[in-house]
Each structure stands twice: as structure tokens, then as C-alpha cells.
Amino acid sequence: MSSIPVNPFAGKTGVAEMEALALRVREHIIRMSTGGGCFIGASLSCTDLMVYLYSKVLRLSPGDLQNPNRDYLLLSKGHDVPALYGALAELGYIPRERLAHHLKVTDQIYWHPNRFVPGIEFHSGSLGHLLSVAMGIATDIKLRGGQNRVFVILGDGECNEGSIWEGLLVASAKKLDNLVVVIDRNEFQANIRTEELIPLEPMEPKYQAFGCKVTRINGHDFSAMDAAFARLPVETGSPTVIIADTVRGKGLPSIEKRADRWFVNFTQNEVEQLLGELHGGKANLTSETLIVR
């Protein structure tokens, strides 16, 4: 019988290492924002969460991806997949060179997760679905007496889907304390603020009312993540929800918190300027050059 896999990066990645890793993942995301483009704002907002989970939390190894005792991570907000691709490439799940195949018909590195890419557990893209998939996996683990944990990353706008709340009712009723829901709370849904469309706040008491144990953190603070993920489950018999407050477009001041930076397709020149901005420079981009193409 397979043992629980050991994350080869756990214990080797302090705050400085994770910050450097997150910077490299953001570089990959920016490079994927040309030649067809990507959902850059939301990808940048969840980068730190992705880096933290893969480097410190998940009991998962690039060399043991089919281990039945592994932890699972499902990216329900599938349009953020550039952050996932970048993390998988930097941590050895896929070759870095493969990211250059983004949107090429010869590869599966596309706009939404594809399970034929090593490290990706399930297709996603249609919002509101993967919480139920995660519950199914968590239920199976419970039935066979496993110790695996199942993590699912949701978008805050995705929480407008009724399937999210129906799923939480069932997860609570089934006492799925091996289920961890992480919400990327960047305050935007497509090209509008969530609170202008369908207000979500106050979020904590809503998830508590559905039987979850809730923690709220700064989703860009690795020390805060240490405290939030230190003990799972937070309470035996209850699903855990971690609301991570993040900044859309994090790392690029010229596009941070901008409603029109939902999906972009930059020129190669713009990509080079944004890479410079990521490293502390300034992107000399006019409003015309920032129009979504």
C-alpha cells in the first residue's frame, strides 16, 4: 500500500524563497498574456496562494502524481490557470519550456486547466462546478478511511453560483473535514466589482452559517498563510474555508485593481515593459496601448 507522499519542497521554502518563486511565476503569467492573451488580473491575484499551497502544504510530489494517498488541489476558477501553469513549471511538474506552447494547438497549455497536463487533477472553466467534484473526492477518501486532503480554489465572483452553497450544505452534513475551500477574494467579477454586482459581504458569517470553520487572511502574506494552514482541519467534523483577501493584478501597479484588466492580449513590447514593472520599473503604457484586444 502506498504511503502518504512527502512534498519535496516543504521545509525548504521560507518567506524569501516563496517570494522569489512567486516573482518567477508572475513572470510566466505576463509572458502568457500575449499571442492570444490570458486572464492576467485574476491569475496574478492568486499567485501567492498557488505558490504557498504547492511548496508548503500539499502532500504531493512531481515524481509520484498517481499516489492514491496524495492531496488534491482543484482550481475551480479555471481562468486563473496561468498561475497554476507557472507554479507547476517552477516546481518541476512540467518543463518550463512547455509554457511557450501556451495556446498552441500542439499542446494542452490552454485557457483553462486540462487534466492531461501533469499536476492538474480535473478540467475546469465552467464556474461553480469543482466544489462538488472536490466533495466527491473528499467523500470517497472518507469512505475508504484515507488521510488525503482536498483543496479547492474558488473565485469570489464564483460564489454567486447556487451550486457553491448547495455544495457547502452537503459538505457540512457529511462532515467533510478533509475539505479545504480557499477563496481568492480579489473583489472583482469579470469587469465589475463584486460589491457593485451582487454584494458578497459579510462573507465570514455566511460560510459559518453553512457549517464551515472560517479564517480570513491577507492572501499575499506568507506568514499569515502559515498561521491559517498550520492546523487542518480547523475543527474535526467541519469543512474549512479560508478567505484570502488579494489584489487583482498584484505586482503590476499599472493594472492593479482595474476593472478593464480582466482579459488582456498584450503586444510583445508591452510584455517587456510589464516585466520591467514587475521588477520595480515603470511601464510607459498609454491608455490606448492598454485597451483589451
Sequence and secondary structure as in RCSB ss.txt:
>XXXX:A:sequence
MSSIPVNPFAGKTGVAEMEALALRVREHIIRMSTGGGCFIGASLSCTDLMVYLYSKVLRLSPGDLQNPNRDYLLL
SKGHDVPALYGALAELGYIPRERLAHHLKVTDQIYWHPNRFVPGIEFHSGSLGHLLSVAMGIATDIKLRGGQNRV
FVILGDGECNEGSIWEGLLVASAKKLDNLVVVIDRNEFQANIRTEELIPLEPMEPKYQAFGCKVTRINGHDFSAM
DAAFARLPVETGSPTVIIADTVRGKGLPSIEKRADRWFVNFTQNEVEQLLGELHGGKANLTSETLIVR
>XXXX:A:secstr
       TTTTT  HHHHHHHHHHHHHHHHHTTBTT B HHHHHHTHHHHHHIIIII    TT TT TT  EEEE
SSGGGHHHHHHHHHHTTSS GGGGGGTT TTSS  SS  TTSTT  S   STT HHHHHHHHHHHHHHTT    E
EEEEETGGGGSHHHHHHHHHHHHTT TTEEEEEEE SEETTEEHHHHS   SHHHHHHHTT EEEEEETT HHHH
HHHHSSSSSSTTS EEEEEE  TTTT TTTTT TT SSB B HHHHHHHHHHHTT      TTTTS  
